[in-house]
């Protein structure tokens, strides 16, 4: 059976015979190499012929299964070489006839000569290179316009060991002096024994048993004990005793009996009085019959009437679900799918930082008295806490702004422009005269003993050595940004499983969700199911539909029309339908970014599709399809349809919040409002807002 394999440009490159390469072609159609089976072999020995790329088809190399042949450098190089090999030896010469090397394959023969330097490379032409590493290792590589193939042309032997290396000489008897070959063979009994062991190993893999383990007695003993322990369970499973996946009504009684069976019995001494105690009385358990009697008499327990029979696990779960129904998930919880790095990116501006000077218990009072007309902020931090690191960065940004002339302009300084959009808050423009210091809480308990600082990160604001404000900082602010997700992809490919796997791996690598349909019915079912989803923020359409070019026009039209109607029914929906042509069926010059330029009507499946490409496509083709989808979306839904939407809602402390706090502290200091000397910060919430058991807490 013969078949052709084409290059990426669409030209014929290989001729395959029985799954192996038999001919190789140049781009102009001329034959470059021919592999023919030897008449003396049984299909495992080949002869190789290589031709030049000229009109005459000059033979440049010929080798058979015994590495007998010749090779000639036809590139026109005056230093080119020729190689001739026979059954007894070889010869290496220049093109003009000068003999360089002459040798024999039998290295023990007289005048065996010297082998050439290995490896020996001979350029047969611009596309064929022969590499000689010995009689058994001869390679010819063909490379032309992206098509490459390696031919192994060395000596092809079924065996490389002679009978003479394993034979024995008869020393006695009538055959004395003869050589008898010793060939390792298996008897019929050995083959039967190996077959039994092979099937026993397969049986042990499928269903291991201790009786089949013979070489390891310890493992066999452990397996035997496990079989004895699990034999009752196996019998119950085979007899159908386990009919429910949950605990039945007798589970409590069975558990109680098993527990009581393990309680050790008390040996009698002969001096006991009264009746023997029961296991339940010894363990402090009320007997079951007493519970039933109290229930029948109408005596109630604090939890209500005692049940006569215990409910099953399924009944308990159902009753609990009725009493405590599941709460509805809000919008924030529904939107939080766990992919915070993509859907909830955190934007933090860390430029313009200035390191905070440290303060110690010995220098705290001196530092507070050194700034009589300025606010002094002492930030209590730990080096190994993430929130403390974030708080340090915020105060370092404020410290950097304080040392900027356009920012630190007094209690009513003039505002200045910010290069970052997040710093355009008017309240963050004017910062009161402030000195910020950091206190390492891991070095001393001084701040805890003096001011009661127990929750970190915390800050203390002083004015003229008197405490004005003290509080705990909140969590890191999170800006919630709604980004545009990539379009969902529907692949309709009936039979090319290799192409399906490659495209699914490519889409998964680019974080693009996709579905596969192997028939028109499956594709329509996918489209209808996607359109029937009513969940909030769900994608109810396919942005890109990939159709195999082998589909009938009626089938392709039904899928394309339904996809376009589904996309048109949504507010931000759009779809492009792509025709996937077989690889090698289109010339490479017609492709730009993997997309076919000026496709014909039959290449678009009777002009049903919008774009045509080849499969399986690469990352560049996927980028081109995504770009075309964005252009189509802007054209269909408006110019800003493909742009992400931003919501500035956040939780936690921002720089503007700290600046606002400093302004309030400056106002309190000017009005003479200070905290009492006995003030203790104590335990505080580390967030501005929190919800505990349905109650909203605000600090």
Secondary structure, DSSP 4 states (H G I P E B T S, - for coil): -EEEEE-TTS-EEEEEETTEEEEEE-TTS-EEEEEEE-SSSSSS-EEEEEE-SSTT--EEEEE-TTS-EEEE--S--TT-EEEEE-SSEEEEEETTS-EEEEEES-TTSTT-B-PPPSSEEEE-SSSEEEEESSTT-EEEEEEETTEEEEEE-S---S--S-GGGTEEE--SSTTTT-EEE------HHHHHHHHHHHHHHHHHHHS--GGG--S-HHHHHHHHHHHHHHHHHHHHHHHT----SS--TTHHHHHHHHHHHTSPPPPP-S---SSPPPHHHHTTPPPHHHHHHHHHHTPPBTTBSPPSSPPPHHHHHHHHHHHSPPPPP-HHHHH--S-HHHHS-------S--PPEE--TTTHHHHHHT-TTSEEEEEEE-TT-HHHHHHHHHHHHHHHHHTSTTT---TTPPP---SSGGG--GGGT---SEEEEEEETTT-SHHHHHH-B-SSSEEEEEETTEEEEEEE---B----EEPPPPPPEEEE-SS-HHHHHHHHHHHHHTT--EEEESSHHHHHHHHHHHHT--STT---S-SEEEEETTS-HHHHHHHHHHHHHHHHTSTT---EEEEEEPTTSS-GGGEETTEESS--TGGGTTTT-SEEEESS--HHHHHHHHHHHHHHHHHHH-TTTTSPEE-----SB-HHHHHHHHHHHHHHHHHT----TT---BS--SSSEEEETTEEEE-
